[in-house]
Structure formats: structure tokens, C-alpha cells
């Protein structure tokens, strides 16, 4: 019997309803996309601010953001089991019901962004956990402010 080893180079997508609203992975797989240009890998949980800062510094913005996937991928690393996905507000509410604290930041929100701002405010654990940032300096300020509010006394893997 011959064995062939291949390296997968690609990205993962979002799952279809109703699996796109739960963090547990179960036996249902997440779609994969081969030979695509992907964003950076998720940084594993770490106490190293250097690693966290390095990951943040390497990020670049491009076009629009699909919020449900961002919420799901933020929630997944906090689960004991492997991942699953769904719609932004439903995901935020499910994560909050699981005692996950959610802080959201709107970037360069203007009058045309009212519905997105409303969604981000509703997604946050409480309205004061939503912040607006008009430029990169304000994003940095908000992250520093939020870092001071975080309590890492209970992180489990």
C-alpha cells in the first residue's frame, strides 16, 4: 500500500445554517478553499504581549469585513472543543450567553454606518463595551483602554 502526504494550502469558510450559530464543532466539517490567498492564521492564546502585538501589527485591512465569521473565530478559541459558525447578532448573543465578554470597535463610522454601529453596540456585552475609532491612533487608544479592563483570571483551553 502506497501513502501520499500532501500539504493543504487554503482557507476555511463559514458553515451553513443552523451550524453557523454554534461554537461546538461536532463531526460536521467547515468548508475549505484550496489555493486561495488567506489572511494570517489565528494566534493561539498567549500571555506574551509581544506575540499579540506582532500579530496585530501584521494585520492589514482590505475592503469589507464579514462580521459573523469574525465573531465565530473569536469565540471558537475559547471553546474546549473544535469550531463551528453563524449570523452576527445570533452569534454574539450565544457567545454572551456562554459568559464570553465581547468588546467591539467601529472604525471610521459615519452617518451611513448607523446600522453597523447599532449592530456592533448590540453585539458588545454592554453598550459601554462598544467604542468608536475615527483613525488608527484612536484604535490604539481604545485597545489600551480595553486592555486595562480585561481580567484574565479564568482562561481555559
N, CA and C atoms as an extended XYZ file, in Angstrom:
471
Properties=species:S:1:pos:R:3:atomname:S:1:resname:S:1:resid:I:1 pbc="F F F"
N         0.840       -1.174        0.000 N   UNK     1
C         0.000        0.000        0.000 CA  UNK     1
C         0.887        1.240        0.000 C   UNK     1
N         0.594        2.191       -0.898 N   UNK     2
C         1.374        3.411       -1.005 CA  UNK     2
C         0.653        4.546       -0.283 C   UNK     2
N         1.423        5.361        0.431 N   UNK     3
C         0.866        6.501        1.155 CA  UNK     3
C         1.394        7.778        0.537 C   UNK     3
N         0.518        8.753        0.357 N   UNK     4
C         0.912       10.054       -0.182 CA  UNK     4
C         0.588       11.118        0.850 C   UNK     4
N         1.543       11.984        1.120 N   UNK     5
C         1.324       13.086        2.053 CA  UNK     5
C         1.235       14.372        1.256 C   UNK     5
N         0.210       15.179        1.545 N   UNK     6
C         0.046       16.463        0.871 CA  UNK     6
C        -0.109       17.558        1.911 C   UNK     6
N         0.316       18.740        1.567 N   UNK     7
C         0.158       19.890        2.439 CA  UNK     7
C        -1.011       20.708        1.933 C   UNK     7
N        -1.953       20.998        2.838 N   UNK     8
C        -3.114       21.800        2.451 CA  UNK     8
C        -2.759       23.259        2.562 C   UNK     8
N        -2.989       24.009        1.491 N   UNK     9
C        -2.764       25.441        1.482 CA  UNK     9
C        -4.081       26.093        1.070 C   UNK     9
N        -4.726       26.679        2.032 N   UNK    10
C        -6.013       27.284        1.720 CA  UNK    10
C        -6.595       27.983        2.929 C   UNK    10
N        -7.882       28.272        2.848 N   UNK    11
C        -8.594       28.995        3.901 CA  UNK    11
C        -9.850       28.221        4.267 C   UNK    11
N       -10.414       28.549        5.400 N   UNK    12
C       -11.700       27.970        5.777 CA  UNK    12
C       -12.775       29.023        5.588 C   UNK    12
N       -13.987       28.559        5.311 N   UNK    13
C       -15.112       29.462        5.104 CA  UNK    13
C       -16.053       29.424        6.289 C   UNK    13
N       -17.306       29.732        6.044 N   UNK    14
C       -18.340       29.707        7.072 CA  UNK    14
C       -19.300       28.577        6.756 C   UNK    14
N       -19.852       27.954        7.791 N   UNK    15
C       -20.789       26.862        7.572 CA  UNK    15
C       -22.195       27.396        7.372 C   UNK    15
N       -23.046       26.570        6.813 N   UNK    16
C       -24.436       26.932        6.563 CA  UNK    16
C       -25.272       26.765        7.824 C   UNK    16
N       -26.426       27.459        7.859 N   UNK    17
C       -27.360       27.367        8.980 CA  UNK    17
C       -27.847       25.929        9.123 C   UNK    17
N       -28.118       25.463       10.299 N   UNK    18
C       -28.062       26.145       11.580 CA  UNK    18
C       -26.700       26.015       12.254 C   UNK    18
N       -25.745       25.353       11.624 N   UNK    19
C       -24.437       25.130       12.247 CA  UNK    19
C       -23.607       26.397       12.341 C   UNK    19
N       -24.015       27.451       11.664 N   UNK    20
C       -23.238       28.687       11.678 CA  UNK    20
C       -23.538       29.558       12.890 C   UNK    20
N       -24.303       29.033       13.848 N   UNK    21
C       -24.612       29.785       15.072 CA  UNK    21
C       -24.164       29.065       16.326 C   UNK    21
N       -23.226       28.158       16.207 N   UNK    22
C       -22.747       27.455       17.402 CA  UNK    22
C       -21.246       27.263       17.310 C   UNK    22
N       -20.609       27.302       18.468 N   UNK    23
C       -19.151       27.202       18.502 CA  UNK    23
C       -18.670       25.754       18.467 C   UNK    23
N       -19.471       24.832       18.980 N   UNK    24
C       -19.016       23.440       19.008 CA  UNK    24
C       -18.886       22.913       17.592 C   UNK    24
N       -17.895       22.110       17.359 N   UNK    25
C       -17.582       21.640       16.017 CA  UNK    25
C       -18.338       20.372       15.658 C   UNK    25
N       -18.424       19.431       16.590 N   UNK    26
C       -19.083       18.164       16.286 CA  UNK    26
C       -18.367       17.441       15.170 C   UNK    26
N       -19.120       16.736       14.342 N   UNK    27
C       -18.498       15.977       13.254 CA  UNK    27
C       -18.712       16.645       11.898 C   UNK    27
N       -19.378       17.796       11.866 N   UNK    28
C       -19.634       18.484       10.605 CA  UNK    28
C       -18.464       19.383       10.270 C   UNK    28
N       -17.923       19.198        9.097 N   UNK    29
C       -16.730       19.947        8.705 CA  UNK    29
C       -17.044       21.358        8.233 C   UNK    29
N       -16.029       22.197        8.284 N   UNK    30
C       -16.119       23.565        7.782 CA  UNK    30
C       -15.565       23.558        6.368 C   UNK    30
N       -16.214       24.330        5.455 N   UNK    31
C       -15.756       24.395        4.068 CA  UNK    31
C       -14.307       24.855        3.995 C   UNK    31
N       -13.561       24.245        3.101 N   UNK    32
C       -12.199       24.669        2.856 CA  UNK    32
C       -12.059       25.160        1.426 C   UNK    32
N       -11.183       26.124        1.214 N   UNK    33
C       -10.947       26.674       -0.109 CA  UNK    33
C        -9.468       26.518       -0.421 C   UNK    33
N        -9.166       25.678       -1.391 N   UNK    34
C        -7.777       25.390       -1.742 CA  UNK    34
C        -7.153       26.505       -2.573 C   UNK    34
N        -5.844       26.665       -2.390 N   UNK    35
C        -5.021       27.555       -3.201 CA  UNK    35
C        -5.574       28.977       -3.276 C   UNK    35
N        -6.016       29.494       -2.154 N   UNK    36
C        -6.514       30.864       -2.067 CA  UNK    36
C        -5.536       31.694       -1.249 C   UNK    36
N        -5.532       32.991       -1.474 N   UNK    37
C        -4.758       33.883       -0.629 CA  UNK    37
C        -5.559       34.099        0.640 C   UNK    37
N        -4.977       33.756        1.764 N   UNK    38
C        -5.692       33.794        3.038 CA  UNK    38
C        -5.093       34.847        3.959 C   UNK    38
N        -5.876       35.220        4.947 N   UNK    39
C        -5.365       36.097        5.996 CA  UNK    39
C        -4.414       35.317        6.887 C   UNK    39
N        -3.902       35.981        7.884 N   UNK    40
C        -2.979       35.344        8.821 CA  UNK    40
C        -3.708       34.281        9.640 C   UNK    40
N        -2.969       33.296       10.105 N   UNK    41
C        -3.540       32.268       10.973 CA  UNK    41
C        -3.949       32.889       12.298 C   UNK    41
N        -4.910       32.268       12.961 N   UNK    42
C        -5.325       32.733       14.279 CA  UNK    42
C        -4.164       32.532       15.246 C   UNK    42
N        -3.881       33.543       16.037 N   UNK    43
C        -2.834       33.450       17.060 CA  UNK    43
C        -3.387       32.632       18.221 C   UNK    43
N        -2.645       31.644       18.654 N   UNK    44
C        -3.077       30.861       19.813 CA  UNK    44
C        -3.099       31.757       21.048 C   UNK    44
N        -3.905       31.372       22.035 N   UNK    45
C        -3.945       32.156       23.269 CA  UNK    45
C        -2.554       32.182       23.879 C   UNK    45
N        -2.134       33.355       24.303 N   UNK    46
C        -0.785       33.515       24.837 CA  UNK    46
C        -0.773       34.608       25.896 C   UNK    46
N         0.171       34.529       26.793 N   UNK    47
C         0.378       35.598       27.773 CA  UNK    47
C         1.423       36.582       27.264 C   UNK    47
N         2.006       36.303       26.101 N   UNK    48
C         3.061       37.136       25.542 CA  UNK    48
C         2.468       38.327       24.784 C   UNK    48
N         2.602       39.515       25.356 N   UNK    49
C         2.118       40.716       24.672 CA  UNK    49
C         2.914       40.959       23.399 C   UNK    49
N         4.165       40.530       23.377 N   UNK    50
C         4.983       40.682       22.175 CA  UNK    50
C         4.395       39.909       21.002 C   UNK    50
N         3.977       38.650       21.262 N   UNK    51
C         3.362       37.839       20.206 CA  UNK    51
C         2.033       38.445       19.766 C   UNK    51
N         1.231       38.899       20.732 N   UNK    52
C        -0.065       39.507       20.403 CA  UNK    52
C         0.140       40.784       19.583 C   UNK    52
N         1.069       41.640       20.018 N   UNK    53
C         1.347       42.874       19.278 CA  UNK    53
C         1.873       42.597       17.884 C   UNK    53
N         2.733       41.608       17.768 N   UNK    54
C         3.287       41.238       16.467 CA  UNK    54
C         2.180       40.778       15.516 C   UNK    54
N         1.228       40.005       16.032 N   UNK    55
C         0.113       39.543       15.208 CA  UNK    55
C        -0.746       40.723       14.766 C   UNK    55
N        -1.056       41.616       15.692 N   UNK    56
C        -1.874       42.793       15.367 CA  UNK    56
C        -1.164       43.679       14.356 C   UNK    56
N         0.138       43.897       14.540 N   UNK    57
C         0.900       44.752       13.628 CA  UNK    57
C         0.951       44.178       12.215 C   UNK    57
N         0.878       42.856       12.092 N   UNK    58
C         0.970       42.238       10.764 CA  UNK    58
C        -0.359       42.244       10.007 C   UNK    58
N        -1.452       42.642       10.672 N   UNK    59
C        -2.764       42.668       10.021 CA  UNK    59
C        -2.890       43.871        9.098 C   UNK    59
N        -3.572       43.659        7.982 N   UNK    60
C        -3.864       44.759        7.072 CA  UNK    60
C        -5.347       44.727        6.722 C   UNK    60
N        -5.926       45.893        6.581 N   UNK    61
C        -7.351       45.991        6.242 CA  UNK    61
C        -7.499       45.962        4.731 C   UNK    61
N        -8.565       45.321        4.276 N   UNK    62
C        -8.838       45.271        2.850 CA  UNK    62
C       -10.336       45.107        2.637 C   UNK    62
N       -10.953       46.082        2.038 N   UNK    63
C       -12.379       46.053        1.702 CA  UNK    63
C       -13.250       45.859        2.933 C   UNK    63
N       -14.310       45.069        2.823 N   UNK    64
C       -15.279       44.908        3.905 CA  UNK    64
C       -14.963       43.700        4.781 C   UNK    64
N       -15.583       43.675        5.950 N   UNK    65
C       -15.406       42.571        6.887 CA  UNK    65
C       -16.712       41.808        7.020 C   UNK    65
N       -16.665       40.476        6.962 N   UNK    66
C       -17.844       39.647        7.198 CA  UNK    66
C       -17.889       39.384        8.698 C   UNK    66
N       -18.718       40.157        9.415 N   UNK    67
C       -18.734       40.127       10.873 CA  UNK    67
C       -19.061       38.768       11.490 C   UNK    67
N       -20.043       37.999       10.976 N   UNK    68
C       -20.338       36.714       11.629 CA  UNK    68
C       -19.111       35.812       11.748 C   UNK    68
N       -18.312       35.749       10.710 N   UNK    69
C       -17.125       34.895       10.763 CA  UNK    69
C       -16.127       35.414       11.797 C   UNK    69
N       -16.004       36.731       11.914 N   UNK    70
C       -15.099       37.300       12.910 CA  UNK    70
C       -15.533       36.980       14.327 C   UNK    70
N       -16.836       37.093       14.579 N   UNK    71
C       -17.360       36.749       15.907 CA  UNK    71
C       -17.103       35.272       16.193 C   UNK    71
N       -17.414       34.423       15.213 N   UNK    72
C       -17.257       32.982       15.420 CA  UNK    72
C       -15.803       32.615       15.683 C   UNK    72
N       -14.888       33.144       14.871 N   UNK    73
C       -13.481       32.786       15.052 CA  UNK    73
C       -12.913       33.381       16.335 C   UNK    73
N       -13.501       34.465       16.825 N   UNK    74
C       -13.100       34.994       18.127 CA  UNK    74
C       -13.624       34.138       19.270 C   UNK    74
N       -14.790       33.552       19.068 N   UNK    75
C       -15.429       32.717       20.094 CA  UNK    75
C       -14.799       31.331       20.138 C   UNK    75
N       -14.495       30.789       18.987 N   UNK    76
C       -14.003       29.407       18.898 CA  UNK    76
C       -12.777       29.103       19.749 C   UNK    76
N       -11.758       29.946       19.757 N   UNK    77
C       -10.570       29.615       20.554 CA  UNK    77
C       -10.847       29.495       22.045 C   UNK    77
N       -11.975       30.024       22.491 N   UNK    78
C       -12.316       29.957       23.907 CA  UNK    78
C       -13.064       28.675       24.265 C   UNK    78
N       -13.361       27.851       23.272 N   UNK    79
C       -14.096       26.612       23.497 CA  UNK    79
C       -13.139       25.453       23.768 C   UNK    79
N       -13.629       24.460       24.513 N   UNK    80
C       -12.818       23.276       24.787 CA  UNK    80
C       -12.728       22.362       23.571 C   UNK    80
N       -13.723       22.432       22.691 N   UNK    81
C       -13.737       21.577       21.517 CA  UNK    81
C       -13.473       22.391       20.262 C   UNK    81
N       -13.307       21.722       19.142 N   UNK    82
C       -13.036       22.397       17.879 CA  UNK    82
C       -14.285       23.144       17.377 C   UNK    82
N       -14.130       24.068       16.407 N   UNK    83
C       -15.107       25.046       15.956 CA  UNK    83
C       -16.392       24.640       15.206 C   UNK    83
N       -17.281       25.676       14.993 N   UNK    84
C       -18.470       25.753       14.110 CA  UNK    84
C       -18.851       27.226       13.889 C   UNK    84
N       -19.898       27.624       12.977 N   UNK    85
C       -20.244       29.048       12.694 CA  UNK    85
C       -21.743       29.479       12.600 C   UNK    85
N       -22.220       31.026       12.614 N   UNK    86
C       -23.452       31.727       12.073 CA  UNK    86
C       -23.574       33.223       11.981 C   UNK    86
N       -24.870       33.844       12.067 N   UNK    87
C       -25.138       35.247       11.806 CA  UNK    87
C       -24.705       36.107       12.988 C   UNK    87
N       -24.231       37.319       12.726 N   UNK    88
C       -23.560       38.159       13.715 CA  UNK    88
C       -24.274       38.293       15.052 C   UNK    88
N       -25.479       38.833       15.081 N   UNK    89
C       -26.139       39.088       16.362 CA  UNK    89
C       -26.479       37.789       17.084 C   UNK    89
N       -26.909       36.782       16.351 N   UNK    90
C       -27.199       35.487       16.975 CA  UNK    90
C       -25.934       34.907       17.600 C   UNK    90
N       -24.810       35.053       16.905 N   UNK    91
C       -23.534       34.563       17.438 CA  UNK    91
C       -23.105       35.359       18.659 C   UNK    91
N       -23.238       36.653       18.571 N   UNK    92
C       -22.866       37.486       19.720 CA  UNK    92
C       -23.695       37.098       20.942 C   UNK    92
N       -25.003       36.942       20.746 N   UNK    93
C       -25.883       36.584       21.861 CA  UNK    93
C       -25.547       35.207       22.417 C   UNK    93
N       -25.237       34.262       21.550 N   UNK    94
C       -24.882       32.915       22.011 CA  UNK    94
C       -23.565       32.944       22.785 C   UNK    94
N       -22.595       33.699       22.289 N   UNK    95
C       -21.309       33.809       22.990 CA  UNK    95
C       -21.500       34.483       24.347 C   UNK    95
N       -22.309       35.540       24.390 N   UNK    96
C       -22.567       36.239       25.653 CA  UNK    96
C       -23.294       35.321       26.635 C   UNK    96
N       -24.206       34.484       26.128 N   UNK    97
C       -24.911       33.536       26.996 CA  UNK    97
C       -23.941       32.521       27.587 C   UNK    97
N       -22.791       32.340       26.921 N   UNK    98
C       -21.748       31.423       27.384 CA  UNK    98
C       -20.719       32.174       28.237 C   UNK    98
N       -21.099       33.359       28.735 N   UNK    99
C       -20.257       34.201       29.594 CA  UNK    99
C       -18.985       34.714       28.923 C   UNK    99
N       -19.033       34.886       27.593 N   UNK   100
C       -17.910       35.482       26.875 CA  UNK   100
C       -18.132       36.990       26.851 C   UNK   100
N       -17.137       37.748       27.282 N   UNK   101
C       -17.198       39.207       27.249 CA  UNK   101
C       -16.843       39.660       25.840 C   UNK   101
N       -17.689       40.486       25.232 N   UNK   102
C       -17.445       40.960       23.871 CA  UNK   102
C       -17.280       42.477       23.882 C   UNK   102
N       -16.130       42.919       23.369 N   UNK   103
C       -15.851       44.327       23.166 CA  UNK   103
C       -15.834       44.540       21.653 C   UNK   103
N       -16.491       45.572       21.159 N   UNK   104
C       -16.496       45.843       19.727 CA  UNK   104
C       -15.979       47.247       19.468 C   UNK   104
N       -15.352       47.405       18.309 N   UNK   105
C       -14.818       48.701       17.913 CA  UNK   105
C       -15.294       48.998       16.491 C   UNK   105
N       -15.948       50.135       16.330 N   UNK   106
C       -16.312       50.608       15.000 CA  UNK   106
C       -15.187       51.481       14.490 C   UNK   106
N       -14.799       51.293       13.255 N   UNK   107
C       -13.685       52.062       12.692 CA  UNK   107
C       -14.195       52.952       11.565 C   UNK   107
N       -13.955       54.235       11.705 N   UNK   108
C       -14.344       55.227       10.705 CA  UNK   108
C       -15.837       55.142       10.377 C   UNK   108
N       -16.658       55.086       11.418 N   UNK   109
C       -18.109       55.046       11.243 CA  UNK   109
C       -18.620       56.453       10.930 C   UNK   109
N       -19.419       56.571        9.874 N   UNK   110
C       -20.039       57.850        9.555 CA  UNK   110
C       -21.553       57.669        9.572 C   UNK   110
N       -22.292       58.671        9.127 N   UNK   111
C       -23.757       58.614        9.173 CA  UNK   111
C       -24.306       57.412        8.405 C   UNK   111
N       -23.623       57.003        7.331 N   UNK   112
C       -24.109       55.863        6.542 CA  UNK   112
C       -23.853       54.522        7.244 C   UNK   112
N       -23.125       54.552        8.343 N   UNK   113
C       -22.784       53.327        9.078 CA  UNK   113
C       -23.669       53.100       10.292 C   UNK   113
N       -24.800       53.796       10.374 N   UNK   114
C       -25.653       53.728       11.566 CA  UNK   114
C       -26.099       52.302       11.885 C   UNK   114
N       -26.472       51.521       10.872 N   UNK   115
C       -26.943       50.158       11.151 CA  UNK   115
C       -25.794       49.269       11.638 C   UNK   115
N       -24.593       49.470       11.092 N   UNK   116
C       -23.437       48.683       11.544 CA  UNK   116
C       -23.067       49.069       12.969 C   UNK   116
N       -23.097       50.364       13.264 N   UNK   117
C       -22.800       50.832       14.617 CA  UNK   117
C       -23.807       50.255       15.606 C   UNK   117
N       -25.070       50.228       15.212 N   UNK   118
C       -26.121       49.656       16.061 CA  UNK   118
C       -25.864       48.166       16.304 C   UNK   118
N       -25.475       47.460       15.245 N   UNK   119
C       -25.172       46.037       15.374 CA  UNK   119
C       -23.987       45.808       16.304 C   UNK   119
N       -22.920       46.582       16.128 N   UNK   120
C       -21.736       46.429       16.982 CA  UNK   120
C       -22.048       46.743       18.436 C   UNK   120
N       -22.904       47.741       18.656 N   UNK   121
C       -23.311       48.099       20.021 CA  UNK   121
C       -24.115       46.965       20.642 C   UNK   121
N       -25.030       46.385       19.867 N   UNK   122
C       -25.847       45.270       20.362 CA  UNK   122
C       -25.006       44.018       20.577 C   UNK   122
N       -23.975       43.844       19.769 N   UNK   123
C       -23.112       42.668       19.892 CA  UNK   123
C       -22.254       42.729       21.152 C   UNK   123
N       -21.830       43.910       21.516 N   UNK   124
C       -20.999       44.067       22.712 CA  UNK   124
C       -21.760       43.586       23.948 C   UNK   124
N       -21.032       43.123       24.946 N   UNK   125
C       -21.663       42.625       26.164 CA  UNK   125
C       -22.551       43.691       26.795 C   UNK   125
N       -22.123       44.939       26.771 N   UNK   126
C       -22.952       46.055       27.226 CA  UNK   126
C       -22.633       47.238       26.316 C   UNK   126
N       -23.547       48.198       26.197 N   UNK   127
C       -23.312       49.322       25.283 CA  UNK   127
C       -21.994       50.052       25.527 C   UNK   127
N       -21.528       50.114       26.778 N   UNK   128
C       -20.260       50.802       27.041 CA  UNK   128
C       -19.048       49.981       26.597 C   UNK   128
N       -19.280       48.756       26.136 N   UNK   129
C       -18.178       47.940       25.615 CA  UNK   129
C       -18.074       48.058       24.098 C   UNK   129
N       -18.821       48.992       23.513 N   UNK   130
C       -18.660       49.380       22.112 CA  UNK   130
C       -17.904       50.701       22.102 C   UNK   130
N       -16.921       50.805       21.242 N   UNK   131
C       -16.148       52.046       21.112 CA  UNK   131
C       -16.074       52.435       19.641 C   UNK   131
N       -15.996       53.730       19.403 N   UNK   132
C       -15.823       54.276       18.062 CA  UNK   132
C       -14.376       54.724       17.901 C   UNK   132
N       -13.795       54.468       16.757 N   UNK   133
C       -12.438       54.942       16.471 CA  UNK   133
C       -12.445       55.580       15.089 C   UNK   133
N       -11.994       56.805       15.016 N   UNK   134
C       -12.030       57.533       13.751 CA  UNK   134
C       -10.730       57.390       12.958 C   UNK   134
N        -9.668       56.917       13.616 N   UNK   135
C        -8.379       56.762       12.934 CA  UNK   135
C        -7.538       55.730       13.700 C   UNK   135
N        -6.369       55.426       13.156 N   UNK   136
C        -5.509       54.398       13.756 CA  UNK   136
C        -5.078       54.757       15.172 C   UNK   136
N        -4.821       56.018       15.430 N   UNK   137
C        -4.414       56.439       16.781 CA  UNK   137
C        -5.530       56.160       17.786 C   UNK   137
N        -6.781       56.387       17.378 N   UNK   138
C        -7.905       56.107       18.268 CA  UNK   138
C        -8.095       54.606       18.488 C   UNK   138
N        -7.833       53.795       17.460 N   UNK   139
C        -7.915       52.338       17.631 CA  UNK   139
C        -6.909       51.904       18.689 C   UNK   139
N        -5.692       52.415       18.596 N   UNK   140
C        -4.646       52.088       19.564 CA  UNK   140
C        -5.065       52.506       20.975 C   UNK   140
N        -5.638       53.695       21.091 N   UNK   141
C        -6.104       54.196       22.385 CA  UNK   141
C        -7.204       53.291       22.951 C   UNK   141
N        -8.144       52.880       22.102 N   UNK   142
C        -9.239       52.008       22.542 CA  UNK   142
C        -8.690       50.660       23.009 C   UNK   142
N        -7.738       50.068       22.265 N   UNK   143
C        -7.157       48.793       22.686 CA  UNK   143
C        -6.466       48.920       24.039 C   UNK   143
N        -5.761       50.022       24.270 N   UNK   144
C        -5.113       50.234       25.573 CA  UNK   144
C        -6.154       50.347       26.678 C   UNK   144
N        -7.224       51.083       26.394 N   UNK   145
C        -8.301       51.251       27.374 CA  UNK   145
C        -8.951       49.893       27.690 C   UNK   145
N        -9.228       49.122       26.646 N   UNK   146
C        -9.855       47.817       26.855 CA  UNK   146
C        -8.929       46.854       27.581 C   UNK   146
N        -7.649       46.909       27.278 N   UNK   147
C        -6.693       46.018       27.942 CA  UNK   147
C        -6.702       46.232       29.447 C   UNK   147
N        -6.925       47.467       29.869 N   UNK   148
C        -6.983       47.762       31.294 CA  UNK   148
C        -8.225       47.192       31.969 C   UNK   148
N        -9.247       46.875       31.195 N   UNK   149
C       -10.493       46.340       31.747 CA  UNK   149
C       -10.537       44.818       31.768 C   UNK   149
N        -9.601       44.183       31.073 N   UNK   150
C        -9.646       42.731       30.955 CA  UNK   150
C        -9.158       42.036       32.207 C   UNK   150
N        -9.810       40.939       32.531 N   UNK   151
C        -9.428       40.118       33.682 CA  UNK   151
C        -9.145       38.722       33.163 C   UNK   151
N        -7.889       38.314       33.197 N   UNK   152
C        -7.501       37.015       32.662 CA  UNK   152
C        -7.439       35.945       33.729 C   UNK   152
N        -8.205       36.099       34.797 N   UNK   153
C        -8.134       35.114       35.873 CA  UNK   153
C        -8.748       33.768       35.490 C   UNK   153
N        -9.538       33.734       34.398 N   UNK   154
C       -10.170       32.470       34.004 CA  UNK   154
C       -10.069       32.273       32.497 C   UNK   154
N        -8.967       31.725       32.053 N   UNK   155
C        -8.809       31.310       30.666 CA  UNK   155
C        -8.586       29.815       30.667 C   UNK   155
N        -9.431       29.068       29.988 N   UNK   156
C        -9.299       27.618       29.946 CA  UNK   156
C        -9.178       27.141       28.516 C   UNK   156
N        -8.422       26.102       28.319 N   UNK   157
C        -8.285       25.539       26.981 CA  UNK   157
C        -8.645       24.077       27.042 C   UNK   157
